[in-house]
Structures are given as structure tokens and as C-alpha cells.
Amino acid sequence: MDVTLTAFIEQVANGTMMGAIYVLVALGLLLFAGNATLTWIGSTRLGDAERPGDPYGGATLEWATSSPPPEDNFVVVPEVRSATPLTDWRAQREGAAE
């Protein structure tokens, strides 16, 4: 089986789509396997101590806890006054520090 772009185009032109579908499936499998391998390598290189609890600077309460979260996420239930309570909490904390 010839696995090249020209062979794929010829198979589509000749109407033998099963060969073309196999080529597409094989390419998708290669992309998936490559991505899974790179993800695994990246996760093994970073130790747990190097991963921050909030790598994206999230604005909602689920980013305020560790992962996996403890049984009781918060000692006191936080008061939510907006759609971005963690951002509000950070701004309040920075204002108190000044």
C-alpha cells in the first residue's frame, strides 16, 4: 500500500475510497500517538512540586483549592458577590497588603 499524498489523491480520483480512508485513519492515529507521547514526556519531566495550583490565574473558586481537593475545600464558605470571586478575593487581599 502506497501511503503518500499523491496515492491518496489517485485513490479518491479512482473511486477506491477505502484505501483513502485507511490512509486518513493511519494519519490520525499517528497524530494521536505523537500527542500522547509528548504529553506523557512533558508530565514526567515536571515534578508535582513544580506545578502551581492555579497555572492559568483562574477567576472562579475551583482554582482556589489544591488538586485533588481536600474533603472540605474551604474552612468557611466564601461569599460570592460576582461571577469572578477569586479575582475579587485577590484584589481585596492585595488592597489589604498595601
ABEGO torsion letter per residue (X at the ends): XBBBAAAAAAAAAAGBAAAAAAAAAAAAAAAAAAAAAAAAAAAAABBAAABBABAAGBABAAAABBOBBBABABABBBBBABABAAAAAAAAAAAAAX
